Amino acid sequence: MPDIDELKGARADLLCFLVATVAASYALTQEWRVDHVVESGRIWLKRNLVTVQWLERIRIGQLALKIARRDLKGAGITVRQSDVQALFTGDMGLNHASTVVQKMMRLCRDATGTAT
């Protein structure tokens, strides 16, 4: 399996998936759930057949929590309970047609230094 940095945009996509998951989880439970970040990371990596070293997974997960907790609001992004379903597709991938996901992706590309 390729490393995440071998696939263009994969790091930003993983980060955005984690940010969306964390924001959705918070909207539903009012808790910042680290276990959701860990499990969502595993799901994304398995689905996309990509590898990431364990320490880098932790860094990406921590960055996702930081973005969800602090940066979304500053970027004018609010995820409410009613928004959660629109963030994801039927197979729980990111819904790239969602304007909220598009805004999240811009933040994540900026955070990873990935060009659009």
N, CA, C and O of each residue as an XYZ file, in Angstrom:
464
protein
N       0.840     -1.182      0.000
C       0.000      0.000      0.000
C       0.881      1.241      0.000
O       1.934      1.266      0.638
N       0.445      2.268     -0.718
C       1.246      3.499     -0.759
C       1.144      4.284      0.546
O       0.159      4.193      1.279
N       2.186      5.052      0.805
C       2.182      5.987      1.926
C       1.298      7.172      1.540
O       1.160      7.495      0.360
N       0.710      7.806      2.528
C      -0.222      8.912      2.284
C       0.388     10.019      1.435
O      -0.315     10.633      0.634
N       1.662     10.283      1.591
C       2.293     11.367      0.850
C       2.591     11.013     -0.607
O       3.010     11.872     -1.383
N       2.379      9.757     -0.976
C       2.562      9.346     -2.366
C       1.330      9.643     -3.209
O       1.392      9.583     -4.436
N       0.210      9.964     -2.565
C      -1.034     10.232     -3.281
C      -1.414     11.703     -3.129
O      -1.634     12.185     -2.018
N      -1.486     12.391     -4.229
C      -1.776     13.829     -4.221
C      -3.116     14.109     -3.518
O      -4.150     13.533     -3.854
N      -3.057     15.001     -2.547
C      -4.265     15.429     -1.854
C      -4.772     14.495     -0.783
O      -5.751     14.811     -0.108
N      -4.126     13.339     -0.606
C      -4.626     12.347      0.349
C      -4.543     12.851      1.790
O      -5.454     12.608      2.581
N      -3.477     13.539      2.133
C      -3.314     14.038      3.504
C      -4.433     15.036      3.843
O      -5.031     14.954      4.916
N      -4.711     15.963      2.942
C      -5.786     16.938      3.174
C      -7.144     16.243      3.219
O      -8.011     16.628      4.004
N      -7.333     15.228      2.387
C      -8.599     14.504      2.372
C      -8.812     13.754      3.690
O      -9.906     13.778      4.252
N      -7.765     13.089      4.178
C      -7.862     12.401      5.467
C      -8.156     13.411      6.573
O      -9.041     13.191      7.400
N      -7.424     14.502      6.587
C      -7.627     15.519      7.612
C      -9.059     16.056      7.559
O      -9.697     16.214      8.600
N      -9.560     16.333      6.375
C     -10.916     16.854      6.231
C     -11.944     15.826      6.697
O     -12.921     16.181      7.357
N     -11.730     14.565      6.359
C     -12.632     13.502      6.814
C     -12.661     13.466      8.339
O     -13.727     13.329      8.939
N     -11.501     13.587      8.962
C     -11.437     13.567     10.425
C     -12.080     14.809     11.030
O     -12.782     14.709     12.037
N     -11.855     15.967     10.440
C     -12.484     17.195     10.932
C     -14.000     17.075     10.839
O     -14.710     17.419     11.784
N     -14.494     16.591      9.712
C     -15.941     16.425      9.536
C     -16.498     15.427     10.548
O     -17.573     15.643     11.108
N     -15.773     14.341     10.781
C     -16.206     13.336     11.744
C     -16.256     13.908     13.152
O     -17.226     13.699     13.881
N     -15.208     14.631     13.531
C     -15.147     15.230     14.864
C     -16.267     16.260     15.042
O     -16.944     16.281     16.069
N     -16.453     17.111     14.033
C     -17.494     18.137     14.112
C     -18.877     17.504     14.176
O     -19.737     17.961     14.928
N     -19.092     16.456     13.391
C     -20.377     15.764     13.407
C     -20.614     15.087     14.756
O     -21.705     15.168     15.321
N     -19.593     14.429     15.256
C     -19.689     13.760     16.549
C     -20.008     14.764     17.656
O     -20.838     14.497     18.525
N     -19.345     15.916     17.618
C     -19.600     16.946     18.626
C     -21.033     17.482     18.509
O     -21.699     17.703     19.520
N     -21.498     17.687     17.284
C     -22.861     18.181     17.075
C     -23.893     17.206     17.650
O     -24.943     17.621     18.140
N     -23.586     15.918     17.586
C     -24.526     14.904     18.063
C     -24.408     14.612     19.552
O     -25.408     14.290     20.194
N     -23.196     14.718     20.119
C     -22.985     14.280     21.511
C     -22.568     15.398     22.462
O     -22.617     15.230     23.681
N     -22.158     16.543     21.905
C     -21.612     17.649     22.702
C     -20.335     17.245     23.445
O     -20.027     17.794     24.502
N     -19.596     16.282     22.885
C     -18.319     15.833     23.446
C     -17.289     15.766     22.317
O     -17.610     15.418     21.181
N     -16.045     16.110     22.658
C     -14.940     15.950     21.714
C     -14.409     14.534     21.904
O     -13.716     14.260     22.884
N     -14.724     13.633     20.980
C     -14.436     12.216     21.136
C     -13.178     11.809     20.374
O     -13.191     11.687     19.149
N     -12.100     11.602     21.112
C     -10.843     11.164     20.512
C     -10.998      9.773     19.900
O     -10.400      9.478     18.865
N     -11.798      8.919     20.538
C     -11.987      7.573     20.004
C     -12.619      7.604     18.611
O     -12.346      6.726     17.793
N     -13.456      8.599     18.334
C     -14.039      8.727     16.996
C     -12.978      9.120     15.980
O     -13.028      8.688     14.829
N     -12.024      9.931     16.396
C     -10.929     10.330     15.502
C     -10.089      9.109     15.149
O      -9.759      8.894     13.983
N      -9.751      8.327     16.137
C      -8.922      7.134     15.921
C      -9.628      6.151     14.986
O      -9.038      5.684     14.011
N     -10.875      5.844     15.282
C     -11.614      4.876     14.465
C     -11.862      5.414     13.056
O     -11.754      4.671     12.080
N     -12.190      6.686     12.946
C     -12.425      7.278     11.624
C     -11.153      7.276     10.786
O     -11.205      7.066      9.574
N     -10.017      7.507     11.427
C      -8.745      7.424     10.715
C      -8.494      6.031     10.175
O      -8.064      5.864      9.034
N      -8.762      5.040     10.995
C      -8.592      3.640     10.543
C      -9.505      3.334      9.360
O      -9.090      2.708      8.385
N     -10.750      3.784      9.460
C     -11.718      3.540      8.384
C     -11.253      4.184      7.084
O     -11.276      3.549      6.030
N     -10.828      5.453      7.160
C     -10.393      6.161      5.953
C      -9.182      5.482      5.336
O      -9.135      5.277      4.123
N      -8.200      5.131      6.162
C      -6.987      4.489      5.637
C      -7.298      3.154      4.974
O      -6.763      2.845      3.909
N      -8.155      2.373      5.596
C      -8.517      1.067      5.035
C      -9.286      1.238      3.722
O      -9.019      0.534      2.749
N     -10.232      2.164      3.697
C     -11.046      2.400      2.502
C     -10.188      2.891      1.339
O     -10.419      2.522      0.188
N      -9.192      3.729      1.650
C      -8.361      4.321      0.604
C      -7.067      3.562      0.344
O      -6.263      3.975     -0.492
N      -6.861      2.461      1.052
C      -5.682      1.606      0.867
C      -4.392      2.410      0.962
O      -3.529      2.345      0.086
N      -4.285      3.175      2.059
C      -3.147      4.062      2.285
C      -2.557      3.759      3.654
O      -3.274      3.352      4.568
N      -1.260      3.954      3.794
C      -0.625      3.779      5.094
C      -0.107      5.117      5.621
O       0.238      6.018      4.856
N      -0.065      5.217      6.941
C       0.503      6.374      7.635
C       1.185      5.828      8.878
O       0.614      5.006      9.594
N       2.402      6.283      9.136
C       3.103      5.871     10.356
C       2.274      6.256     11.574
O       1.551      7.251     11.530
N       2.361      5.499     12.649
C       1.496      5.701     13.815
C       1.650      7.090     14.437
O       0.658      7.694     14.846
N       2.877      7.604     14.512
C       3.071      8.920     15.100
C       2.439     10.009     14.227
O       1.887     10.982     14.741
N       2.524      9.839     12.936
C       1.905     10.797     12.019
C       0.380     10.732     12.118
O      -0.290     11.757     11.992
N      -0.164      9.554     12.340
C      -1.619      9.422     12.558
C      -2.050     10.242     13.762
O      -3.082     10.912     13.739
N      -1.248     10.179     14.809
C      -1.555     10.939     16.025
C      -1.519     12.434     15.724
O      -2.401     13.177     16.155
N      -0.511     12.871     14.993
C      -0.395     14.300     14.643
C      -1.588     14.768     13.812
O      -2.146     15.836     14.062
N      -1.968     13.975     12.838
C      -3.105     14.336     11.987
C      -4.395     14.364     12.821
O      -5.227     15.255     12.653
N      -4.551     13.399     13.704
C      -5.730     13.372     14.572
C      -5.794     14.574     15.494
O      -6.859     15.160     15.684
N      -4.652     14.945     16.068
C      -4.612     16.129     16.935
C      -4.917     17.397     16.150
O      -5.608     18.287     16.646
N      -4.405     17.480     14.930
C      -4.682     18.633     14.080
C      -6.174     18.697     13.740
O      -6.758     19.781     13.718
N      -6.786     17.552     13.477
C      -8.222     17.514     13.181
C      -9.033     18.029     14.366
O      -9.978     18.798     14.188
N      -8.667     17.609     15.569
C      -9.359     18.091     16.762
C      -9.184     19.604     16.925
O     -10.138     20.310     17.253
N      -7.978     20.091     16.699
C      -7.707     21.525     16.818
C      -8.541     22.312     15.812
O      -9.160     23.316     16.162
N      -8.554     21.861     14.583
C      -9.323     22.558     13.547
C     -10.807     22.540     13.895
O     -11.481     23.565     13.797
N     -11.315     21.386     14.300
C     -12.741     21.279     14.621
C     -13.112     22.148     15.825
O     -14.163     22.788     15.831
N     -12.261     22.170     16.828
C     -12.550     22.929     18.052
C     -12.414     24.430     17.868
O     -13.229     25.197     18.382
N     -11.387     24.857     17.138
C     -11.059     26.280     17.113
C     -11.201     26.947     15.754
O     -11.661     28.086     15.675
N     -10.822     26.271     14.700
C     -10.717     26.938     13.407
C     -12.016     26.989     12.609
O     -12.216     27.909     11.816
N     -12.902     26.012     12.810
C     -14.145     26.010     12.042
C     -14.960     27.267     12.318
O     -15.418     27.941     11.395
N     -15.131     27.567     13.582
C     -15.925     28.738     13.957
C     -15.328     30.016     13.378
O     -16.053     30.869     12.866
N     -14.004     30.145     13.461
C     -13.323     31.310     12.914
C     -13.487     31.440     11.410
O     -13.418     32.543     10.867
N     -13.706     30.315     10.732
C     -13.900     30.316      9.277
C     -15.384     30.429      8.914
O     -15.756     30.325      7.745
N     -16.224     30.642      9.927
C     -17.654     30.780      9.669
C     -18.361     29.463      9.418
O     -19.420     29.432      8.792
N     -17.777     28.371      9.906
C     -18.368     27.048      9.706
C     -18.954     26.568     11.027
O     -18.248     26.443     12.028
N     -20.245     26.304     11.015
C     -20.913     25.744     12.179
C     -21.578     24.451     11.750
O     -22.306     24.423     10.757
N     -21.335     23.388     12.485
C     -21.964     22.106     12.179
C     -23.007     21.841     13.256
O     -22.689     21.651     14.430
N     -24.251     21.836     12.821
C     -25.364     21.546     13.733
C     -25.813     20.112     13.521
O     -25.440     19.459     12.546
N     -26.613     19.644     14.447
C     -27.125     18.280     14.348
C     -27.808     18.052     12.996
O     -27.664     16.988     12.394
N     -28.539     19.043     12.532
C     -29.262     18.918     11.265
C     -28.334     18.907     10.044
O     -28.757     18.524      8.954
N     -27.080     19.321     10.215
C     -26.108     19.361      9.115
C     -25.340     18.055      8.936
O     -24.751     17.812      7.882
N     -25.349     17.229      9.958
C     -24.453     16.065     10.006
C     -24.612     15.154      8.797
O     -23.619     14.782      8.172
N     -25.828     14.796      8.463
C     -26.046     13.845      7.370
C     -25.512     14.377      6.042
O     -25.031     13.600      5.218
N     -25.590     15.687      5.824
C     -25.150     16.283      4.558
C     -23.627     16.271      4.387
O     -23.128     16.458      3.277
N     -22.889     16.054      5.479
C     -21.428     16.043      5.386
C     -20.893     14.782      4.712
O     -19.783     14.778      4.181
N     -21.691     13.711      4.738
C     -21.213     12.410      4.283
C     -22.125     11.822      3.210
O     -23.308     12.150      3.116
N     -21.535     10.944      2.409
C     -22.300     10.204      1.408
C     -22.916      8.983      2.073
O     -22.686      8.732      3.256
N     -23.688      8.236      1.324
C     -24.333      7.042      1.856
C     -23.353      6.009      2.376
O     -23.681      5.256      3.292
N     -22.143      5.958      1.802
C     -21.138      4.990      2.268
C     -20.149      5.629      3.240
O     -19.054      5.110      3.457
N     -20.548      6.765      3.824
C     -19.771      7.474      4.840
C     -18.459      8.063      4.324
O     -17.511      8.238      5.089
N     -18.405      8.367      3.030
C     -17.305      9.153      2.501
C     -17.668     10.624      2.632
O     -18.812     10.952      2.948
N     -16.724     11.503      2.396
C     -17.024     12.934      2.431
C     -17.944     13.297      1.275
O     -17.764     12.822      0.154
N     -18.914     14.126      1.549
C     -19.801     14.630      0.509
C     -19.181     15.918     -0.041
O     -19.415     17.002      0.494
N     -18.406     15.798     -1.088
C     -17.688     16.944     -1.643
C     -18.618     17.973     -2.285
O     -18.181     19.076     -2.611
N     -19.892     17.629     -2.470
C     -20.865     18.581     -3.005
C     -21.355     19.544     -1.920
O     -21.921     20.591     -2.231
N     -21.140     19.194     -0.660
C     -21.573     20.032      0.460
C     -20.690     21.271      0.561
O     -19.464     21.161      0.557
N     -21.302     22.445      0.650
C     -20.507     23.674      0.786
C     -19.752     23.685      2.106
O     -18.664     24.256      2.185
N     -20.303     23.068      3.139
C     -19.599     22.984      4.430
C     -18.334     22.143      4.268
O     -17.272     22.523      4.760
N     -18.438     21.016      3.589
C     -17.266     20.165      3.351
C     -16.247     20.915      2.489
O     -15.044     20.809      2.731
N     -16.701     21.658      1.508
C     -15.782     22.419      0.657
C     -15.007     23.450      1.482
O     -13.808     23.637      1.277
N     -15.691     24.115      2.411
C     -15.019     25.078      3.293
C     -14.025     24.369      4.216
O     -12.914     24.849      4.439
N     -14.446     23.215      4.746
C     -13.542     22.427      5.601
C     -12.309     22.014      4.813
O     -11.192     22.074      5.326
N     -12.508     21.597      3.576
C     -11.393     21.142      2.749
C     -10.400     22.273      2.514
O      -9.191     22.038      2.505
N     -10.885     23.485      2.325
C      -9.967     24.624      2.148
C      -9.107     24.812      3.403
O      -7.899     25.032      3.310
N      -9.737     24.723      4.565
C      -8.976     24.821      5.828
C      -7.929     23.723      5.915
O      -6.788     23.968      6.308
N      -8.326     22.514      5.545
C      -7.421     21.363      5.657
C      -6.285     21.448      4.646
O      -5.155     21.068      4.950
N      -6.572     21.937      3.464
C      -5.500     22.132      2.473
C      -4.512     23.180      2.968
O      -3.300     23.022      2.827
N      -5.045     24.256      3.551
C      -4.164     25.288      4.122
C      -3.299     24.697      5.236
O      -2.102     24.970      5.318
N      -3.925     23.884      6.093
C      -3.217     23.307      7.233
C      -2.136     22.311      6.814
O      -1.138     22.140      7.514
N      -2.338     21.655      5.669
C      -1.358     20.674      5.193
C      -0.445     21.231      4.119
O       0.462     20.546      3.648
N      -0.684     22.472      3.734
C       0.135     23.077      2.679
C      -0.116     22.491      1.309
O       0.769     22.500      0.453
N      -1.329     21.977      1.092
C      -1.690     21.357     -0.175
C      -2.377     22.375     -1.076
O      -3.298     23.062     -0.635
N      -1.955     22.481     -2.307
C      -2.601     23.380     -3.257
C      -3.936     22.795     -3.704
O      -4.143     21.583     -3.657
N      -4.825     23.658     -4.133
C      -6.140     23.214     -4.598
C      -6.082     22.651     -5.975
O      -7.106     22.231     -6.515
